[in-house]
Each structure stands twice: as C-alpha cells, then as structure tokens.
Amino acid sequence: GNVNLPWSCAIYSIVNWMVAFANVEGIQTMCMKVLPFLLEDESQRTTAQRAGLTDIVLRGMVLFPDSVLLHTAAFHTIVLLARPLGGREGMLFHCSMVNSSGIFNRETKSGKNGIAVMLDSMRRFQADEVLQAMSCWSLVNIALAPSQKAVLVKLGGISVVANAMLQHPFNAEVQFRALFALINLVIPSVNLADENSRESRALQEQLGEVNETSEKEMLDDSVGQITNLVVVAMKNFCCSESILNRACLVLHNLSLTQDYHTTLLWTPNCYQMLEWCLANYRSDQVLQQSAAGTLHRLQTTLSNDEDLRTRFTASLQSQQQISLDQVQQDPLLRPSLDTRPRDPPDSN
C-alpha cells in the first residue's frame, strides 16, 4: 500500500484506534504515550483538536479510573493539547474541558467536565509523584484561559495543587510544576462574561452550589497554606533558580491583593527569603522584579501601620534569636544558619 501518507494521518490513525478499542486499557495507554511526540507540532495539535482528541483522552481517564500509567500518559497529552492555539482550535479545547457533554456517551447521566475529571485523578493518585508533576504541568496551560481557570479554582484546583506540594516536599519536579500552576491560580479573575450568556448559564448548572463561592473566597481559605508551602519550597530548593523564580512570582501575585499582605508578613521567613533571593540571584531579571515588587508593597503596608511595623520588627528579632539559640545547642547547624548572603534564612 501507499506509505507516503500525509503527516496528519498519524493523529487520525491514533484517534481511530482509541475509538475502536475504547475498552482496552493497554491500547489506550500505548496511544497516549505516543501522542505527546506528535503534539509538539502545532499543526498536529490543530488536527487533534478537530478530531476530538481531548474528549477521547478524558473519556479514557473515566473508563479506567485506577490506572496510574494511563492517567499519567493522559496528563502528558493534555499538557500539549492545552498549549494555546489561535482561533477555533483553542476554543475546541476549552469547550471539551468546561462542558460535560463531550466526555461521556449520551446515555450516561453522571457527566463531569474535563477539569473535574483531572482534579479527581490528582486526588486519587496523590501519592504518585510522577503523576502529580505531570498533572500540575497540565494545569499551567489550562489556567491561561480565564473561564477555564475560574472553573479550576471553584472545583478546588488550588487545594489540589497545594496538596501535591505538601505530599512531595522534596521532589523538585512537583514543586516546580505546582508553583508554575499557582502563578495564575492565585490571581482572582475579573467578571468574565454576562451572567445571562449561554456559557455562564451552562457553567452555573454544572457547578451547582460550588458556583456560589467566588474565586476570591476560595483563595482566601488557602492563602496561608499556599504562602507557607511556597516558602518551604524556596528553602528546600534554595539552589534552584528556576524554582525560586516561580516562587517569587507566586508571592508577587499574592501581594497584588492588599488583604494578603498580613499573611505574607507573618509567614515565617517569607520576607527574609525574598530579600535573600534578591541578594543571590541578581542576574534573573524576572526574579528581581517580582521579589522587589513584593517587598515594596509589604514595606508600604508596614510604613502605613505603626502597630503592625512594631510587631513585625519584634517577630524578626524573635526569629533571629531562635536561630542563634539553635546554633548554640547544635554546632552542626551553624553552616545552614549563617547569615552570609550565600546561605538561605533559617528553617524553623
């Protein structure tokens, strides 16, 4: 037969296999493992969207809820599918993620939208660090679309990402991808669309009571935990410029909301880590701008509140005294507690 087929035939062939053998876990997993290599090419991603690949991948995750290999491969595929595309194709992906009708067969009554399927998977496989890293990566691109981000936050996306960081504190890939996802998730969206629009009504119907809680309210409940996890990641990976870069961006975006300044100030070592990053990564312009901007906002808040400034100064002195006491009790701690620029602030 003719072997000089168009490159686009590869996507259609895989889609046909996945549809024809929808109930065969091995074939589904094998196809999903191949897809990322094809989807690196934007024209292939365009073809994949037109062929309905997003729905097929999500359906596979639903049909095989206990296969960590399939779900990890599915998240890797979604990473590529969620990369921004111009025009109609990007909207096709958006519809698959937000609407429930494209994931299940019509006779199925318990449909979920794609984001709900993804978050369910992250909760189910919370102990698997490879899946957590890949799933957090997929959320990075999904959160770029404001309406997708709104659904992601309202369905508990922030707490799921925070849990990944909490479960895997020493895995650099999980921390990096989770911080990357949080950069967009911690900025409350503006009013996205007319509440009477078709899309808004569909979202309200799918989210039910959850939709009554705003993004800001969801973030309010998590800001303390997020700030602490970000600082812990900064201390655990103080030699990783890429992790510190993303961490400073998360703190920067949190500082854009003045209500969160007190939380940032009272999170142990947050202020010190920002200063430390400024002193030690001078060539990273993004880090410099985000860390400096955050410190400037916090300093402005302190300058306008004498009582807060006094208590904050006392807190810094108390943390410094604790550090000195620890050094005296255990000389082996001295290198990690040294206050010279190349050492991070003390870990309490």
N, C-alpha and C positions, 0 to 999 in steps of 0.2 A: 504494500500500500504506500501511499504518499506520506513521507516522513517530513517533508518541508512545510509543515503547518505553521500558521501564524502563532506568534508567542502567546497571544491571548487565549489560545486553545488550552493552554496548561491550566488556567484558572477554571475554565468551563469544564474540563475533564475532572478536576478535583471536586468541583461542585456537584457534578453528576454522580460521582462515586459516593459522596457524602449523603446525597438524597436517596440513592438506590439502596445503600446499606446503612440507613439511619439507625438501625437497631444493633449494629455490630460495633462494639466498643473499640476493638483493635483497629478497624479501618478508620473510624472517626479520629482516633488519636494519631495514627500514622499520617493522615491527611493534614491535620492541624500542625503537625511538626514540620511538614514541608512548606506550608503556606507562608510563614514569615520570610523565607528566602525570596519568594516571588513578590511579596507585597512591599519589599523595599523599593520597588519601582512604582512610581506614581501612576503610570498608565495601567499597571496591573491592579493597583488599588481601585482605580476608577472602574475597571472591568468587574472587579469583585463586588463593588457596591451595586452595580447594575444587575449582577447575577443574584443578589440577595444573600451574599455570603454571611453577613452579620447575623441575620435571622437563623441561618443554619448552624453557625457556631454556638449561638445562645441555646438553641434547641438541644444541641448535643450536651451542653452542660446540665440541662434539666433532665434529660433522659438518663444520664449517668452521673448521679449526684455524688457518688462515693469514690470516683476515680480521680485521684490526685494528679496522675500523669496527664489525663485528658484535660483536666481543668487548668493545669499549668500551661499546657500547649495552647489551650483556648485563650488564656490571658495574653500569651505572647502574640497570638494572631490579632487580638483586639488592640494591642499596642499599636500595630501597624495600621489596622483599619481605622483607628481613631485619629490618626495623623490628619491634620487639616487638609481638606481638598477644596478647590474653588468650585463655586456654583452648586449644581444639583447634587453631585455625589456626596458632598459633605452633609447635605440635608437628608439624604437617604440614610446615612449612618445615624444621624440624630433621631430620625423617626424610629429606627429599629431599637435604639436604646431607651427612648422615652415611652413609646407606645407598647401595649401588651399584645396587640392583635397579631404581630408578625412572629411571635416566638412559639406559640402553640398551634396545634391544629384547631380548626374552627369549632369542633365539637368539645374541645377542652373548656371547662368552665372556670378553672382556677388559674387564669393567666396572670403573669407578672411582667413588669417591664424589664428590659435588659439590665439596667443598673441594679435592680433588686436581686436579680439572678447572680450578678457579680458579687454583691455585698454578702449574700447568703453563702457563697462559696468561700469568701475570705473568713467568715466567722466559722464555718465548718472545718476548714483546714488551717486554723490559726497557728498550729504548732509547726507547720511546714514552712521553713524559711525561704525556700526557693519559690514556692507559690506566692508567699507574701510579698517578696521583692517584685515578682512579675506583675502581680495584681496592682500593687501600688504604682508601678510604672504605667499600667494601662489607665489608671485614674488621672494621671498627669494630663494626658491629651483630652480625656472626656471632660475635665473641669475647664477646658478652654472655652467651651460653648456655654454661655450664661444659663440657658434654660436647663441644660444637662447638669450643670453644676448645682443649680437650685434643687433639682430632684435628688442629686447625690447627697447633698447636705441634709435635706429633710428626711432621707431614709437612713441617716446615721452614718454617713461616709466618714465624717471627721473622727468619730469614736472608733470606727473600724481601723482607720489608719493609725490612730493613737495606740490601739491595742497591738498592732503589728510592731510598733516601736517598743512597746512595753514587753512584749513576748521575746523579742530578739534584740536586746540592747547592744550586743557586741558583734552583730552582723552588719558589716559596712554597706552591703548592697541594700538590705532592707532599710537601714537608716537613711541612706542617700535617696532612695526612691520615695520613701514616705515623706521626707522633708520636701522633696520636689513637688509632691502632690499637695502638701499643705500650703505651699506658697499661694496658690489661687484659692484654696478652700477657705482660708481664714479672712478673706475679704467679702463681706456681705454684699450681695448683688443689689443693684438698684431695681426699681419697679420694671419688670421685664416686658410685660405685654398687657394689653387691655384684658381685664378680668373676664370680660364677656366674649373674648375671642375663642375660636374653636379649640385652639391648642390649650389655652388656660382652663377651659371647662373640662377638657379631657384629663389634664393633669389633676385637677381638683377631684375628679371622680376616682382616679386611680389611687391617689394618695390618701383620700378619706380624711380622717381626723388628723393625720400627720401633717396635712397641708395647712392646718390652722396655726402651727408653730412656725414662726419666721426663721430665716437663716440666722439672723442676729441672735435670736433666743437660743438656737441650737449651739451657736458658737459661745455664747455667754456661759453655758453649762460646762464647756470643755476648755476654756481659755487657760485656767490654772494648770490643768494636766498637760495641755499642749506646751505651754511655756516651760514647764519643768522638764518634759521629755526632750525638748529642743536643747536645753542647757546641758542635760545629761549626755546627749549625743555629741555636743560640742566638746565636752570634757573627755569623753571616751575616745573621740577621734580628732584630738587637737592637732594631729599632724596631717590630717586630710583637708587640703584646701577646698576640694570640691564639696565636702560635707559642710564645712564651715561657711562656705559661700551660700549654700542653700539655707542653712540655719539662720544666718544673718538676714536673709530675705524674708523668712517666715516672721522673725521678730520685728523686722521693719514693717511688714504689712499689718501685724497686730498693733503696732504703735500708731498706725493711722487712725485707730479708734481711741479717742482720749479716755474713754471709760476703762480701757485695759492698762493704762499707764501704772496704776497702783499695783496690779498683778505683776507686771514686768519688774517693777521696783522691788517688790517683796519676794520674788522668786530667788532663792539663794544662788549667788554667783552669776546671775543673768547680766547685771550691769558690768561686773568685772570681766566677764567673758567677752562682752562687746568691746571693752577697752583693750583687752588682750589681743583680740583679733586685729584691731586697728594697728596695734604696735608691731605685730608679727607678720602680717600679710599685706605689706604696703603696695605690692605690685598688682594686686587684684582690685581693679577699679570698681567692680560691682560690689564686692565685699566692703570696700572702703566707703562707698556712697551709702549703702544700706545700713551699715553699722553706725556711721557718723550721723545719719539722719535720725536713727532711732535714739541715739544718745542725746542729740539736740532736743528732740521732743520731750524726752524724760527730764532733761535739765530744765527746760522751760516750765514743765509742770512743778518741779521742785522749787524753782525760783518764785513761783506764784503762791506757794503754800508753805509758810514758815514752819508750821507744826509738822507737816509731812517731811520737810527737809531735815528738821531736827531728829525725828525718829529714824529716818533713813541713815543719817550720819552715825547715829548710835548703833544701828544694825550692822553697818560696815565695820565699825570698831569691834563689835562683839564677834563677828565672823573672823576678823583678823586675830583676836585673842584666842579663839578656839583653835585656829591654825597653829599659833605659837605653842599652845598647851600640848597639842598633838605631837609636835616636833620634840618637845622636851620629854614626852612619855616614850616616844619611839623614834630614835635617831634615823632609822631606815626610811622614815617618811620625809626626811629633810630634802632630798632632791625634788620630789613632787610638790613640795610646799614652798620651794624657793620662790621669791617674788621677782627674780630677774625676768626680763622680757620673754625669754625663750621657754619659760615654764608656764603652764596654764594655772589658773586660780585653783585654790584648794578644793578638793572634793569632800563635802561634809558627810 
